Structures are given as C-alpha cells and as structure tokens.
Amino acid sequence: MKYILALILGLLVGGALFAVGATYNPFVGKQGLSPLAVSKSQVVVLSYSANASEGILFTNDGKSRVDPHPEKVLQLWEQSIRQTTAMATTLRDARNQVAGVGIKFASLSEKTRLISGEALVDSVWYVYLPGRGGVFIEQTENYWSYFRDVVVPAYRSSSDTWTGVWHGSMTSGPGALRTAKVSGAYGEFEGSEMLGVESLSIRAWRVDSGVVAAEGQLLIELQDDRVVEAVE
C-alpha cells in the first residue's frame, strides 16, 4: 500500500513541477516585437474594447467564464461550434472617433501544444469602414503569454483578481513573421493583399468574469499606395 501511495504522490509532485516549469519557462512562448511596429508603410490603427459587455454583441456556449451580451443573445451550444466565440464591436481610430464595425469569430485550435507554449486560437475578422470599404482578416493567435502573465497570477491571488499593465501581440500567423493575412473585400481595399496584427492591452482580469478592463487593437499595413491612412 505504501508503494502505491508513494507512486501517486510522486506522480502528483512530478506533474506539479512539470506544470510550473512549463508555465514559467522564460524560453517558452516568449513574445517579440510586432513586425508592424517598425513598418515604414502606412498602417491603419483600429482599437476596440476587449470587455465583452462593452461591445455590440458577444456570444459563446453560455457556460464559459464570460457571459454572452446582450443577455438574450443566441448561444453557440451546438457540438460543432461549442468552442467558438463570436462578437461584434465598434472600432475606433487613433483620435478615438468611431471608424467602423468589426465582427470576429474565434475557435480553439487543434494545433494547440501547451508543452511548447502554444495556446492557439484560429480567428477571422470582417472589418467594415463606412465610406472606405471592408477587409477580411485571417489569423492564428497565441494566448500563452496572456495565460501565463495574467490568468495564472489571478488564480494565485487571494482576491482572484489580476491588476497591472500587460500588453502583447496575439497574432502568431499564418504569416512567417507572425502576421495575419488581410484580404481586401471591396471599396478602396478591393483586390489588395495586406498584413495585419492584433494586440491586447490588459489592466484588470477576474477569475469569475475574465477581462474587466482591456483594449484590443488591430494594425493593418497598407500595401497599395492608392489607399491613404485611416488617420492622419
């Protein structure tokens, strides 16, 4: 009996040490500088509130940490889409003026490998800018640093809350330089193939409700000289 107990204890301790080592390994999931941060091309900058209750619409399976918004919105409880979230949100420019509307669908990726620091989500955006046109954004996001630096400390806190300043580039592909694929749908952007990056800036996060105070940002690098920057 004592050997069985010793084996179980050893497995538990080993699993705990592995989890701690993987989570806090400084070489796993390390973020670098976003390639668009140093781009010499014109860049459209669009921001949005990452708090689900402040957007136009947010929905999931209805059982996740974040509640759907508004209250009576249809939930994604069917088996095929249970791990998917959908949202519609107002997009603002650098002067905090309403610039358009964004619709995002995101699903957990089958390529997730936590042991390698890859907590992956596949997502697509449709961005509509009135008077200018629309674009589709296709990307893979990596939430590992977000999980390690924000979520885990919140669970370890006696108040079940994390507060501070955290900023990270979420996009990890499909571009070789960790950029998203942006395709012009119509208007000024029609026919253009561009690059994009999505980032998050978080100031508060709670275990029971997720994001409390945070802002998301979309950067779209314009490849066509005919398209002027959204904000001078």
N, C-alpha and C positions, 0 to 999 in steps of 0.2 A: 504494500500500500504506500509506503513512504517513497518508493521509487516512482510510482505513478504521480504522487504529489510533487516530487522534485522535477519530474518531466514537465508537468503542467506549469509549474512555477517558472521553469527555465524558458518554456515557450512564451509565456506572458512577458517575462523580462526581456527576452530577445526581440519579441515583436515591438515592445515599447521603445527599446533602444533603436531599432530599425526605423520606426516612425519618426522619432526625434532626429535621428541622423539625416533621414531623407528630407525632413521639413526644414531643418536649419543648415543644411549643407550649402555653404556660400557659393559653390560652383554649379549648383542645380537651379535652373530657372532664372539665372541672372539676366537682368534686362540691360540692353544697351541703348544708345541714343537713337531716337527715331530718325530714319534717313530723311524724312521731310523737314525735320527741324533745321537742317542745314542746306536745304534745297535752294537753288538760285532761281528756280522757276516760280511763276505766280501760283499762289496757294489760296484756295477758298477755305475759310475758317468758319465752322458752324458749331455752336455749342447747344447743349440741352441739359435739362435737369435729369439726373440719374435716380431720383426718388420717384418710384412708380406712382405714388399718389399725386404727384405734381404734373404728370403728363396728361395727354388726352385720353389714352386708353392703355391698360396693361392687363394681360391675362396669362394664366398658366393652368396647371392641372387642378388648382383650387386647394391643394393640400400642402403646397410649398410654404416656405417661410414668409414670402412676400404675398400679401393679399391682392387679388385682382382689383382693378379700378377701371371704371366706377363699379359700385357694389353689385349691380345686376348684370354685368357683362358675362357673355357666354364663356365657359371654361373649357380648356383643352384636355378633357379627361379620357378621350378615346386612346386605346392602347398604342396606336401608331404615332400619336403626337403628344403623348403624356410627358415626354421630356423636352418639350418645346415651349418657348415663351414668345409672346407677340406683343408689340407695343406700337403706339402712335404718339408722336411727341412734337412739340413746337421747336423749331430750330431758330437760333438767334445768331446774328453776326457779331463782329468784334465791337460794335457800338451798342450791343445788347438790344438791337432792334429786331423784330420778327422778320426772318428771312424766308421761311418756308416751313414745310412739314416733312417729317421723316417717319417711315414705317419700317420696323425691324422685326425679323423672325430669327430666333436663335435656338439651336438644339445641341445637346451634349454630343460630343464627337466619339465615334468608336475608336479613334486613334489615340485617345487619352492614355497616357502612361505616367502615372504618378511617380513611379520609381525614377523616372528620367526628368521629373519636374515639368511634366506636360499635363495640365488640366485644361483640355481643349474643348472649345465650343465652335461649331460651324454656324455662321450667321450671314444674313443678307439684309441690305438696306435698300429701300427705294426712297430717294430724296427728291422732293418737288420744290422748286424755287419759282414762284409765280413771276411771269414775265420773262423768265430766262430759260427754263427747261427742266429736265429731270435726268437723274443718273441712277444706275444700279450699282451697288457695292457688294462684292462677294469677298468674304474673308474667313480665316480661321483665327480664333482668339485664344490666348493662353492666360488663364486665370491663376496660375501657380503662385506668382509673387503676391497677388491680391489675397489669396488664401493664406499664405504664409505670414504676410506682414500685417494683415488687417483681421481676418476671420479668426485665426488661431489665438492671437492676443486677446480678442474679445471674449472668447470662451474661457481663457485663463483669468480674466479679470473678475473680481468679486462682484462687480456691478453688471457683468455680462455686456459690457459696452467698450468699444474702442473709440478713442478720440485722438486726433492729431492731424498731420498733414501727410497724405500719401498720394503720389502721382505716378502713373505707369502707363506705358504704351501697351494696349491689349492685343493689337494685331500682330500675328506671327506668320502670316502667309495669306495666299499662296505664292506671293512674290518671293524671290530668292533673298531679298533684303528686308524681309518681314513687313511687306506692304500688301495692301488689299488690291484686288482687281476692280477698277472702276470703269463702267461702260456707259457712254452717253446714250440716253434713250431718245430724246428729241430736243427741239429748240437749239440753243447755242451749243449744246454739248453733243448733238446727234452725230454718231459715227466716230466719236473720239474714244480712244482707249487711254485711261489715266491711272495714276497711282493714288492710294489713299491710306490713311492710318487713323485708327480710333484709339482714344486715350481716356482714362478716368482720373479724376482728382477727388479724393475722399477725405472728409473731415470728421465724420461720425458714422459708426456702424453698430447695430444692436443684434444680439443673438436671436431675439424673438421676432424681429421685423426686418432685419437686413439693413440696407442703406438708409441712413437718417438725413445726412447732408452730403451731397456729392454732385459733381458736374461731369458730364461727358463731353467729348469734343471730337469732331470729325475734321480731318485735314484732307483736302483733295488737291493734288498737284495738277495744274492745267498744262496739257501738252500742246494745245492748239493756240497759236498766237492770236487767233481771231477772238478768243474768249478773254474778256477783261476780268480782273479780280473782283470778287463779290464786294469787297470792302476796300476802299482806297486807303 
